Amino acid sequence: MTVYESTLTPGNFTLRGTWPHIYITPFLKLLPADVFGGTTKYDRAPRSVRLDFGPLCTDTFVPTNKKGKPRYFFQDRLFVREFFVRTGAKPGDTVVFEQVTPYHFRLSLRTVGGKLITA
């Protein structure tokens, strides 16, 4: 199973947690072309990517900007907010993406102290 990591910064949590996100830069270019969608949640991609953290799961896509260039995160920010709450994520922690299939990732969190939080 392939594993990718993304270290969290204060910017991932955003002001008042309104737009939390996890950067997927380490594997963005490896994702299937059909998971890239439009600029909003209403302009979805042809296929979704499943993200799960135990019973917390979502089917989401990678949004694009108005010029069609992919953004560097998945669209479903409610999932990310809940993932942060359940894991107690903080800047400096690392989100671990285990690739189950090209369209499915299992998430966990490695804290700055090295503790691995799984669902």
C-alpha positions as CSV (number, residue, x, y, z in Angstrom):
1,M,0.0,0.0,0.0
2,T,1.4,3.4,-1.0
3,V,1.6,6.1,1.8
4,Y,1.7,9.8,1.4
5,E,2.2,12.4,4.1
6,S,1.2,16.1,4.5
7,T,2.4,18.2,7.4
8,L,-0.1,20.6,8.8
9,T,0.6,24.3,9.1
10,P,-1.4,27.1,10.9
11,G,-2.9,27.9,7.4
12,N,-4.5,24.5,7.2
13,F,-6.8,25.5,10.1
14,T,-7.6,29.0,8.8
15,L,-9.2,31.8,10.6
16,R,-11.9,30.5,12.9
17,G,-11.7,27.1,11.1
18,T,-14.0,28.3,8.3
19,W,-12.1,26.7,5.4
20,P,-9.9,23.9,6.8
21,H,-8.0,21.8,4.3
22,I,-5.2,19.3,4.0
23,Y,-2.7,19.8,1.2
24,I,-2.4,16.8,-1.2
25,T,0.6,18.2,-3.0
26,P,2.7,15.0,-2.5
27,F,0.3,13.0,-4.7
28,L,-1.8,15.5,-6.6
29,K,-0.2,14.7,-10.0
30,L,-0.7,11.0,-9.4
31,L,-4.5,11.2,-9.0
32,P,-6.7,10.0,-11.9
33,A,-7.7,12.8,-14.2
34,D,-11.5,12.2,-13.6
35,V,-11.3,13.3,-10.0
36,F,-10.7,16.9,-10.9
37,G,-13.9,19.0,-10.9
38,G,-15.1,22.5,-11.1
39,T,-14.7,25.5,-8.8
40,T,-17.5,24.6,-6.4
41,K,-19.1,21.7,-4.7
42,Y,-22.0,21.9,-7.2
43,D,-19.6,21.4,-10.2
44,R,-18.4,18.0,-9.3
45,A,-15.8,15.8,-11.0
46,P,-16.9,12.8,-13.1
47,R,-15.6,10.5,-10.3
48,S,-15.1,10.9,-6.6
49,V,-12.3,9.9,-4.2
50,R,-13.3,8.2,-1.0
51,L,-11.6,9.4,2.1
52,D,-12.1,7.6,5.4
53,F,-11.1,7.8,9.0
54,G,-12.9,4.9,10.5
55,P,-16.7,5.6,10.4
56,L,-16.0,9.2,9.2
57,C,-16.0,9.1,5.4
58,T,-16.7,11.2,2.4
59,D,-16.7,11.0,-1.4
60,T,-15.1,14.1,-2.7
61,F,-13.0,15.5,-5.6
62,V,-10.2,18.0,-6.3
63,P,-11.6,21.4,-7.2
64,T,-10.0,23.6,-9.8
65,N,-9.6,27.4,-10.0
66,K,-11.4,29.5,-12.6
67,K,-8.7,28.8,-15.1
68,G,-9.1,25.1,-14.7
69,K,-5.9,24.5,-12.7
70,P,-6.2,22.0,-9.9
71,R,-6.3,23.3,-6.3
72,Y,-4.1,21.5,-3.8
73,F,-6.7,20.0,-1.5
74,F,-9.9,17.9,-1.6
75,Q,-13.3,19.8,-1.8
76,D,-15.0,18.4,1.3
77,R,-13.9,20.8,4.1
78,L,-16.6,19.6,6.5
79,F,-14.9,16.2,6.5
80,V,-11.5,17.8,7.2
81,R,-12.9,19.9,10.0
82,E,-14.4,16.8,11.7
83,F,-11.1,14.9,11.1
84,F,-9.2,17.7,12.9
85,V,-11.7,17.6,15.8
86,R,-11.6,13.8,16.2
87,T,-7.8,13.6,16.0
88,G,-7.0,16.8,17.9
89,A,-4.8,17.8,15.0
90,K,-2.5,20.8,15.5
91,P,0.1,22.6,13.3
92,G,3.2,20.4,13.0
93,D,1.2,17.1,13.0
94,T,1.3,15.0,9.8
95,V,-1.7,13.6,8.0
96,V,-1.0,10.1,6.6
97,F,-2.8,9.1,3.4
98,E,-2.8,5.3,2.8
99,Q,-3.8,4.7,-0.8
100,V,-6.1,1.7,-0.8
101,T,-7.0,2.2,-4.5
102,P,-6.5,5.2,-6.9
103,Y,-9.9,6.3,-5.7
104,H,-9.7,5.5,-2.0
105,F,-7.5,6.8,0.8
106,R,-7.5,5.9,4.5
107,L,-6.4,8.7,6.8
108,S,-4.5,8.8,10.1
109,L,-2.6,11.4,12.0
110,R,0.9,11.3,13.3
111,T,1.4,13.9,16.1
112,V,4.6,16.0,16.5
113,G,5.5,13.6,19.4
114,G,5.3,10.6,17.0
115,K,1.9,9.1,18.2
116,L,-0.1,7.6,15.4
117,I,-3.9,8.3,15.7
118,T,-6.0,5.9,13.7
119,A,-9.8,5.4,13.8
